[in-house]
Amino acid sequence: MKLKNDNIKKDNRIGFEADCSHKLIKHEEVNRFSMEYESVMGCGNIYMCESTTEKLHGLTAPMRHYAPDEKFTIPRSALAGVCVLRLDVLQITGKRNMC
């Protein structure tokens, strides 16, 4: 992790990509295939969260998204050994092929 952290400190620009909904499609013609998918790509700046408040927010926000009615408690003592990253998205684009 130290190497990644050092690289972020030198240059925090980042590109990202995620894809899902993969499905191989076989067409009627012999040996003709394609792929269904959805993807998102973008670029931005990444930062290491230093403060306890920022780390707690970064760790609990995804959990609140998926379980909004739950209470989440993260011991503050556990935060010292955790690296939380924040991505500020500058540009984003999506693509979808649903044959």
N, CA, C and O atoms as CSV, one atom per row, in Angstrom:
chain,resi,resn,atom,element,x,y,z
A,1,MET,N,N,0.813,-1.196,0.000
A,1,MET,CA,C,0.000,0.000,0.000
A,1,MET,C,C,0.857,1.259,0.000
A,1,MET,O,O,0.450,2.293,-0.530
A,2,LYS,N,N,2.035,1.171,0.591
A,2,LYS,CA,C,2.898,2.345,0.682
A,2,LYS,C,C,3.242,2.877,-0.708
A,2,LYS,O,O,3.230,4.090,-0.919
A,3,LEU,N,N,3.548,2.000,-1.652
A,3,LEU,CA,C,3.889,2.442,-3.001
A,3,LEU,C,C,2.709,3.192,-3.629
A,3,LEU,O,O,2.897,4.244,-4.240
A,4,LYS,N,N,1.500,2.655,-3.479
A,4,LYS,CA,C,0.316,3.323,-4.025
A,4,LYS,C,C,0.140,4.698,-3.384
A,4,LYS,O,O,-0.127,5.677,-4.081
A,5,ASN,N,N,0.285,4.776,-2.079
A,5,ASN,CA,C,0.145,6.053,-1.380
A,5,ASN,C,C,1.189,7.054,-1.853
A,5,ASN,O,O,0.878,8.228,-2.049
A,6,ASP,N,N,2.418,6.602,-2.036
A,6,ASP,CA,C,3.478,7.482,-2.531
A,6,ASP,C,C,3.150,7.993,-3.929
A,6,ASP,O,O,3.377,9.165,-4.231
A,7,ASN,N,N,2.618,7.120,-4.782
A,7,ASN,CA,C,2.247,7.523,-6.142
A,7,ASN,C,C,1.120,8.550,-6.128
A,7,ASN,O,O,1.143,9.506,-6.905
A,8,ILE,N,N,0.138,8.361,-5.252
A,8,ILE,CA,C,-0.968,9.310,-5.148
A,8,ILE,C,C,-0.453,10.674,-4.709
A,8,ILE,O,O,-0.914,11.700,-5.209
A,9,LYS,N,N,0.500,10.696,-3.780
A,9,LYS,CA,C,1.055,11.966,-3.309
A,9,LYS,C,C,1.815,12.685,-4.433
A,9,LYS,O,O,1.814,13.914,-4.493
A,10,LYS,N,N,2.463,11.919,-5.321
A,10,LYS,CA,C,3.215,12.517,-6.432
A,10,LYS,C,C,2.294,13.052,-7.523
A,10,LYS,O,O,2.530,14.129,-8.069
A,11,ASP,N,N,1.239,12.291,-7.840
A,11,ASP,CA,C,0.332,12.665,-8.932
A,11,ASP,C,C,-1.012,12.001,-8.664
A,11,ASP,O,O,-1.146,10.785,-8.800
A,12,ASN,N,N,-1.997,12.790,-8.287
A,12,ASN,CA,C,-3.270,12.210,-7.875
A,12,ASN,C,C,-4.295,12.090,-9.004
A,12,ASN,O,O,-5.461,11.792,-8.746
A,13,ARG,N,N,-3.881,12.317,-10.240
A,13,ARG,CA,C,-4.803,12.124,-11.360
A,13,ARG,C,C,-5.032,10.628,-11.564
A,13,ARG,O,O,-4.110,9.823,-11.434
A,14,ILE,N,N,-6.279,10.269,-11.887
A,14,ILE,CA,C,-6.599,8.853,-12.009
A,14,ILE,C,C,-7.655,8.643,-13.085
A,14,ILE,O,O,-8.501,9.505,-13.323
A,15,GLY,N,N,-7.591,7.497,-13.722
A,15,GLY,CA,C,-8.634,7.051,-14.640
A,15,GLY,C,C,-9.294,5.829,-14.028
A,15,GLY,O,O,-8.650,5.076,-13.296
A,16,PHE,N,N,-10.571,5.623,-14.320
A,16,PHE,CA,C,-11.272,4.466,-13.770
A,16,PHE,C,C,-12.239,3.902,-14.797
A,16,PHE,O,O,-12.658,4.593,-15.726
A,17,GLU,N,N,-12.583,2.639,-14.614
A,17,GLU,CA,C,-13.518,1.940,-15.494
A,17,GLU,C,C,-14.184,0.841,-14.690
A,17,GLU,O,O,-13.537,0.170,-13.886
A,18,ALA,N,N,-15.471,0.658,-14.906
A,18,ALA,CA,C,-16.204,-0.446,-14.297
A,18,ALA,C,C,-17.213,-0.953,-15.311
A,18,ALA,O,O,-17.780,-0.170,-16.074
A,19,ASP,N,N,-17.438,-2.256,-15.324
A,19,ASP,CA,C,-18.418,-2.810,-16.246
A,19,ASP,C,C,-19.186,-3.935,-15.569
A,19,ASP,O,O,-18.717,-4.547,-14.610
A,20,CYS,N,N,-20.375,-4.188,-16.093
A,20,CYS,CA,C,-21.236,-5.226,-15.515
A,20,CYS,C,C,-22.232,-5.704,-16.568
A,20,CYS,O,O,-22.171,-5.293,-17.726
A,21,SER,N,N,-23.139,-6.568,-16.156
A,21,SER,CA,C,-24.211,-7.104,-17.008
A,21,SER,C,C,-23.660,-7.809,-18.244
A,21,SER,O,O,-24.193,-7.654,-19.343
A,22,HIS,N,N,-22.598,-8.578,-18.061
A,22,HIS,CA,C,-21.986,-9.298,-19.181
A,22,HIS,C,C,-22.854,-10.490,-19.588
A,22,HIS,O,O,-23.348,-11.237,-18.743
A,23,LYS,N,N,-23.023,-10.645,-20.874
A,23,LYS,CA,C,-23.755,-11.799,-21.386
A,23,LYS,C,C,-23.288,-12.060,-22.812
A,23,LYS,O,O,-23.369,-11.182,-23.671
A,24,LEU,N,N,-22.798,-13.271,-23.058
A,24,LEU,CA,C,-22.364,-13.655,-24.396
A,24,LEU,C,C,-23.599,-13.954,-25.245
A,24,LEU,O,O,-24.480,-14.707,-24.829
A,25,ILE,N,N,-23.656,-13.364,-26.426
A,25,ILE,CA,C,-24.788,-13.544,-27.334
A,25,ILE,C,C,-24.311,-14.279,-28.580
A,25,ILE,O,O,-23.400,-13.829,-29.275
A,26,LYS,N,N,-24.946,-15.421,-28.849
A,26,LYS,CA,C,-24.651,-16.173,-30.079
A,26,LYS,C,C,-25.752,-15.851,-31.081
A,26,LYS,O,O,-26.938,-16.035,-30.807
A,27,HIS,N,N,-25.336,-15.370,-32.245
A,27,HIS,CA,C,-26.286,-15.000,-33.286
A,27,HIS,C,C,-26.584,-16.195,-34.179
A,27,HIS,O,O,-25.880,-17.205,-34.144
A,28,GLU,N,N,-27.623,-16.068,-34.970
A,28,GLU,CA,C,-28.053,-17.158,-35.852
A,28,GLU,C,C,-26.959,-17.580,-36.835
A,28,GLU,O,O,-26.819,-18.765,-37.141
A,29,GLU,N,N,-26.183,-16.609,-37.329
A,29,GLU,CA,C,-25.122,-16.936,-38.270
A,29,GLU,C,C,-24.048,-17.766,-37.562
A,29,GLU,O,O,-23.810,-17.604,-36.365
A,30,VAL,N,N,-23.416,-18.640,-38.309
A,30,VAL,CA,C,-22.376,-19.496,-37.755
A,30,VAL,C,C,-21.197,-18.646,-37.288
A,30,VAL,O,O,-20.762,-17.742,-38.002
A,31,ASN,N,N,-20.687,-18.926,-36.112
A,31,ASN,CA,C,-19.507,-18.278,-35.541
A,31,ASN,C,C,-19.659,-16.756,-35.411
A,31,ASN,O,O,-18.676,-16.031,-35.557
A,32,ARG,N,N,-20.842,-16.276,-35.148
A,32,ARG,CA,C,-21.030,-14.837,-34.929
A,32,ARG,C,C,-21.503,-14.633,-33.496
A,32,ARG,O,O,-22.579,-15.086,-33.105
A,33,PHE,N,N,-20.685,-13.952,-32.739
A,33,PHE,CA,C,-20.975,-13.707,-31.340
A,33,PHE,C,C,-20.830,-12.217,-31.035
A,33,PHE,O,O,-20.132,-11.491,-31.743
A,34,SER,N,N,-21.477,-11.789,-30.005
A,34,SER,CA,C,-21.272,-10.445,-29.480
A,34,SER,C,C,-21.473,-10.504,-27.962
A,34,SER,O,O,-21.760,-11.558,-27.396
A,35,MET,N,N,-21.318,-9.368,-27.337
A,35,MET,CA,C,-21.391,-9.332,-25.878
A,35,MET,C,C,-22.303,-8.197,-25.447
A,35,MET,O,O,-22.173,-7.069,-25.922
A,36,GLU,N,N,-23.226,-8.502,-24.543
A,36,GLU,CA,C,-24.004,-7.456,-23.888
A,36,GLU,C,C,-23.194,-6.967,-22.694
A,36,GLU,O,O,-22.513,-7.752,-22.034
A,37,TYR,N,N,-23.268,-5.676,-22.420
A,37,TYR,CA,C,-22.533,-5.112,-21.284
A,37,TYR,C,C,-23.024,-3.702,-20.996
A,37,TYR,O,O,-23.703,-3.081,-21.814
A,38,GLU,N,N,-22.672,-3.220,-19.836
A,38,GLU,CA,C,-22.838,-1.828,-19.457
A,38,GLU,C,C,-21.521,-1.406,-18.841
A,38,GLU,O,O,-20.919,-2.167,-18.084
A,39,SER,N,N,-21.064,-0.202,-19.154
A,39,SER,CA,C,-19.780,0.228,-18.605
A,39,SER,C,C,-19.789,1.725,-18.334
A,39,SER,O,O,-20.581,2.479,-18.899
A,40,VAL,N,N,-18.896,2.124,-17.465
A,40,VAL,CA,C,-18.690,3.529,-17.148
A,40,VAL,C,C,-17.187,3.763,-17.081
A,40,VAL,O,O,-16.444,2.937,-16.552
A,41,MET,N,N,-16.749,4.886,-17.619
A,41,MET,CA,C,-15.331,5.255,-17.604
A,41,MET,C,C,-15.230,6.725,-17.224
A,41,MET,O,O,-16.152,7.504,-17.464
A,42,GLY,N,N,-14.123,7.087,-16.640
A,42,GLY,CA,C,-13.957,8.487,-16.302
A,42,GLY,C,C,-12.569,8.795,-15.798
A,42,GLY,O,O,-11.679,7.944,-15.777
A,43,CYS,N,N,-12.413,10.037,-15.394
A,43,CYS,CA,C,-11.145,10.465,-14.818
A,43,CYS,C,C,-11.433,11.459,-13.698
A,43,CYS,O,O,-12.517,12.037,-13.622
A,44,GLY,N,N,-10.458,11.639,-12.850
A,44,GLY,CA,C,-10.625,12.565,-11.740
A,44,GLY,C,C,-9.366,12.639,-10.909
A,44,GLY,O,O,-8.275,12.292,-11.361
A,45,ASN,N,N,-9.539,13.095,-9.693
A,45,ASN,CA,C,-8.436,13.212,-8.746
A,45,ASN,C,C,-8.754,12.372,-7.517
A,45,ASN,O,O,-9.890,12.349,-7.045
A,46,ILE,N,N,-7.747,11.690,-7.010
A,46,ILE,CA,C,-7.931,10.830,-5.846
A,46,ILE,C,C,-7.127,11.398,-4.675
A,46,ILE,O,O,-6.010,11.887,-4.841
A,47,TYR,N,N,-7.724,11.318,-3.502
A,47,TYR,CA,C,-7.113,11.871,-2.289
A,47,TYR,C,C,-7.182,10.849,-1.161
A,47,TYR,O,O,-8.123,10.060,-1.078
A,48,MET,N,N,-6.190,10.874,-0.309
A,48,MET,CA,C,-6.214,10.051,0.897
A,48,MET,C,C,-6.932,10.836,1.986
A,48,MET,O,O,-6.551,11.968,2.285
A,49,CYS,N,N,-7.947,10.259,2.573
A,49,CYS,CA,C,-8.682,10.906,3.659
A,49,CYS,C,C,-7.827,10.831,4.920
A,49,CYS,O,O,-7.383,9.752,5.313
A,50,GLU,N,N,-7.604,11.955,5.536
A,50,GLU,CA,C,-6.744,12.020,6.715
A,50,GLU,C,C,-7.541,12.136,8.014
A,50,GLU,O,O,-7.176,11.525,9.018
A,51,SER,N,N,-8.618,12.906,8.005
A,51,SER,CA,C,-9.342,13.167,9.251
A,51,SER,C,C,-10.261,12.004,9.616
A,51,SER,O,O,-10.708,11.252,8.751
A,52,THR,N,N,-10.527,11.876,10.890
A,52,THR,CA,C,-11.433,10.844,11.393
A,52,THR,C,C,-12.815,11.014,10.778
A,52,THR,O,O,-13.443,10.032,10.382
A,53,THR,N,N,-13.289,12.241,10.696
A,53,THR,CA,C,-14.617,12.518,10.136
A,53,THR,C,C,-14.716,12.065,8.689
A,53,THR,O,O,-15.693,11.433,8.289
A,54,GLU,N,N,-13.695,12.395,7.912
A,54,GLU,CA,C,-13.692,12.022,6.495
A,54,GLU,C,C,-13.622,10.501,6.326
A,54,GLU,O,O,-14.308,9.935,5.475
A,55,LYS,N,N,-12.796,9.848,7.137
A,55,LYS,CA,C,-12.696,8.384,7.071
A,55,LYS,C,C,-14.026,7.732,7.442
A,55,LYS,O,O,-14.476,6.812,6.760
A,56,LEU,N,N,-14.656,8.202,8.515
A,56,LEU,CA,C,-15.947,7.638,8.929
A,56,LEU,C,C,-16.994,7.815,7.837
A,56,LEU,O,O,-17.763,6.897,7.552
A,57,HIS,N,N,-17.021,8.984,7.234
A,57,HIS,CA,C,-17.982,9.218,6.149
A,57,HIS,C,C,-17.723,8.266,4.979
A,57,HIS,O,O,-18.654,7.669,4.439
A,58,GLY,N,N,-16.458,8.132,4.595
A,58,GLY,CA,C,-16.102,7.260,3.477
A,58,GLY,C,C,-16.414,5.798,3.722
A,58,GLY,O,O,-16.744,5.069,2.787
A,59,LEU,N,N,-16.315,5.362,4.958
A,59,LEU,CA,C,-16.590,3.960,5.277
A,59,LEU,C,C,-18.075,3.683,5.471
A,59,LEU,O,O,-18.539,2.581,5.177
A,60,THR,N,N,-18.821,4.656,5.957
A,60,THR,CA,C,-20.238,4.402,6.243
A,60,THR,C,C,-21.178,4.776,5.090
A,60,THR,O,O,-22.283,4.238,5.016
A,61,ALA,N,N,-20.780,5.671,4.200
A,61,ALA,CA,C,-21.660,6.086,3.100
A,61,ALA,C,C,-22.128,4.910,2.240
A,61,ALA,O,O,-23.322,4.820,1.953
A,62,PRO,N,N,-21.241,4.006,1.818
A,62,PRO,CA,C,-21.732,2.869,1.015
A,62,PRO,C,C,-22.671,1.962,1.819
A,62,PRO,O,O,-23.635,1.425,1.272
A,63,MET,N,N,-22.393,1.795,3.092
A,63,MET,CA,C,-23.244,0.938,3.914
A,63,MET,C,C,-24.623,1.574,4.087
A,63,MET,O,O,-25.631,0.867,4.068
A,64,ARG,N,N,-24.682,2.892,4.254
A,64,ARG,CA,C,-25.970,3.587,4.375
A,64,ARG,C,C,-26.759,3.499,3.064
A,64,ARG,O,O,-27.989,3.459,3.075
A,65,HIS,N,N,-26.051,3.469,1.956
A,65,HIS,CA,C,-26.716,3.364,0.655
A,65,HIS,C,C,-27.472,2.038,0.540
A,65,HIS,O,O,-28.618,2.011,0.091
A,66,TYR,N,N,-26.831,0.944,0.944
A,66,TYR,CA,C,-27.428,-0.380,0.785
A,66,TYR,C,C,-28.327,-0.787,1.952
A,66,TYR,O,O,-29.196,-1.644,1.789
A,67,ALA,N,N,-28.131,-0.191,3.110
A,67,ALA,CA,C,-28.951,-0.522,4.284
A,67,ALA,C,C,-29.259,0.772,5.042
A,67,ALA,O,O,-28.724,1.002,6.126
A,68,PRO,N,N,-30.124,1.614,4.469
A,68,PRO,CA,C,-30.348,2.938,5.041
A,68,PRO,C,C,-30.952,2.942,6.444
A,68,PRO,O,O,-30.815,3.930,7.165
A,69,ASP,N,N,-31.609,1.872,6.839
A,69,ASP,CA,C,-32.255,1.828,8.150
A,69,ASP,C,C,-31.354,1.271,9.256
A,69,ASP,O,O,-31.746,1.255,10.423
A,70,GLU,N,N,-30.163,0.819,8.902
A,70,GLU,CA,C,-29.234,0.243,9.882
A,70,GLU,C,C,-28.371,1.316,10.515
A,70,GLU,O,O,-28.096,2.348,9.903
A,71,LYS,N,N,-27.950,1.070,11.730
A,71,LYS,CA,C,-26.985,1.934,12.410
A,71,LYS,C,C,-25.620,1.257,12.318
A,71,LYS,O,O,-25.481,0.081,12.654
A,72,PHE,N,N,-24.633,1.990,11.869
A,72,PHE,CA,C,-23.287,1.441,11.729
A,72,PHE,C,C,-22.354,2.134,12.706
A,72,PHE,O,O,-22.337,3.361,12.810
A,73,THR,N,N,-21.586,1.332,13.413
A,73,THR,CA,C,-20.626,1.868,14.370
A,73,THR,C,C,-19.248,1.341,14.011
A,73,THR,O,O,-19.027,0.131,13.942
A,74,ILE,N,N,-18.340,2.249,13.789
A,74,ILE,CA,C,-16.949,1.886,13.517
A,74,ILE,C,C,-16.123,2.480,14.647
A,74,ILE,O,O,-16.134,3.694,14.849
A,75,PRO,N,N,-15.408,1.638,15.383
A,75,PRO,CA,C,-14.591,2.162,16.485
A,75,PRO,C,C,-13.539,3.140,15.958
A,75,PRO,O,O,-12.816,2.826,15.012
A,76,ARG,N,N,-13.456,4.294,16.556
A,76,ARG,CA,C,-12.473,5.297,16.124
A,76,ARG,C,C,-11.049,4.753,16.218
A,76,ARG,O,O,-10.174,5.163,15.455
A,77,SER,N,N,-10.818,3.837,17.144
A,77,SER,CA,C,-9.477,3.254,17.287
A,77,SER,C,C,-9.091,2.436,16.051
A,77,SER,O,O,-7.905,2.263,15.769
A,78,ALA,N,N,-10.074,1.938,15.323
A,78,ALA,CA,C,-9.793,1.135,14.128
A,78,ALA,C,C,-9.396,1.997,12.939
A,78,ALA,O,O,-8.824,1.486,11.976
A,79,LEU,N,N,-9.683,3.283,12.984
A,79,LEU,CA,C,-9.441,4.160,11.832
A,79,LEU,C,C,-7.970,4.454,11.577
A,79,LEU,O,O,-7.588,4.776,10.452
A,80,ALA,N,N,-7.147,4.347,12.604
A,80,ALA,CA,C,-5.716,4.645,12.437
A,80,ALA,C,C,-5.054,3.719,11.421
A,80,ALA,O,O,-4.147,4.137,10.701
A,81,GLY,N,N,-5.499,2.474,11.358
A,81,GLY,CA,C,-4.889,1.506,10.457
A,81,GLY,C,C,-5.606,1.354,9.127
A,81,GLY,O,O,-5.311,0.431,8.368
A,82,VAL,N,N,-6.547,2.251,8.833
A,82,VAL,CA,C,-7.341,2.141,7.611
A,82,VAL,C,C,-7.009,3.292,6.676
A,82,VAL,O,O,-6.926,4.446,7.097
A,83,CYS,N,N,-6.821,2.967,5.406
A,83,CYS,CA,C,-6.614,3.997,4.385
A,83,CYS,C,C,-7.922,4.124,3.600
A,83,CYS,O,O,-8.386,3.164,2.985
A,84,VAL,N,N,-8.499,5.307,3.631
A,84,VAL,CA,C,-9.734,5.586,2.899
A,84,VAL,C,C,-9.393,6.600,1.809
A,84,VAL,O,O,-8.761,7.625,2.064
A,85,LEU,N,N,-9.826,6.289,0.595
A,85,LEU,CA,C,-9.551,7.163,-0.546
A,85,LEU,C,C,-10.839,7.832,-1.012
A,85,LEU,O,O,-11.915,7.236,-0.960
A,86,ARG,N,N,-10.718,9.071,-1.467
A,86,ARG,CA,C,-11.848,9.817,-2.009
A,86,ARG,C,C,-11.541,10.152,-3.467
A,86,ARG,O,O,-10.470,10.668,-3.786
A,87,LEU,N,N,-12.483,9.855,-4.332
A,87,LEU,CA,C,-12.338,10.159,-5.763
A,87,LEU,C,C,-13.262,11.309,-6.117
A,87,LEU,O,O,-14.479,11.207,-5.964
A,88,ASP,N,N,-12.686,12.396,-6.588
A,88,ASP,CA,C,-13.448,13.518,-7.118
A,88,ASP,C,C,-13.495,13.354,-8.632
A,88,ASP,O,O,-12.489,13.550,-9.312
A,89,VAL,N,N,-14.657,12.995,-9.156
A,89,VAL,CA,C,-14.816,12.717,-10.582
A,89,VAL,C,C,-14.877,14.039,-11.356
A,89,VAL,O,O,-15.649,14.935,-11.017
A,90,LEU,N,N,-14.056,14.141,-12.389
A,90,LEU,CA,C,-14.024,15.329,-13.243
A,90,LEU,C,C,-14.743,15.101,-14.565
A,90,LEU,O,O,-15.317,16.029,-15.135
A,91,GLN,N,N,-14.710,13.866,-15.050
A,91,GLN,CA,C,-15.336,13.541,-16.330
A,91,GLN,C,C,-15.816,12.095,-16.260
A,91,GLN,O,O,-15.128,11.228,-15.720
A,92,ILE,N,N,-17.001,11.843,-16.809
A,92,ILE,CA,C,-17.546,10.482,-16.771
A,92,ILE,C,C,-18.353,10.235,-18.042
A,92,ILE,O,O,-18.998,11.142,-18.569
A,93,THR,N,N,-18.307,9.012,-18.519
A,93,THR,CA,C,-19.072,8.618,-19.693
A,93,THR,C,C,-19.521,7.168,-19.506
A,93,THR,O,O,-18.877,6.398,-18.794
A,94,GLY,N,N,-20.614,6.811,-20.142
A,94,GLY,CA,C,-21.131,5.457,-20.039
A,94,GLY,C,C,-21.402,4.882,-21.409
A,94,GLY,O,O,-21.576,5.608,-22.388
A,95,LYS,N,N,-21.434,3.556,-21.461
A,95,LYS,CA,C,-21.700,2.882,-22.716
A,95,LYS,C,C,-22.496,1.613,-22.402
A,95,LYS,O,O,-22.308,0.974,-21.367
A,96,ARG,N,N,-23.374,1.279,-23.317
A,96,ARG,CA,C,-24.219,0.110,-23.098
A,96,ARG,C,C,-24.440,-0.596,-24.435
A,96,ARG,O,O,-24.730,0.053,-25.440
A,97,ASN,N,N,-24.305,-1.897,-24.447
A,97,ASN,CA,C,-24.617,-2.702,-25.618
A,97,ASN,C,C,-25.539,-3.825,-25.149
A,97,ASN,O,O,-25.092,-4.776,-24.507
A,98,MET,N,N,-26.801,-3.713,-25.465
A,98,MET,CA,C,-27.764,-4.709,-25.022
A,98,MET,C,C,-28.344,-5.464,-26.230
A,98,MET,O,O,-29.518,-5.834,-26.238
A,99,CYS,N,N,-27.518,-5.678,-27.223
A,99,CYS,CA,C,-27.853,-6.420,-28.452
A,99,CYS,C,C,-29.330,-6.376,-28.711
A,99,CYS,O,O,-29.801,-6.942,-29.698
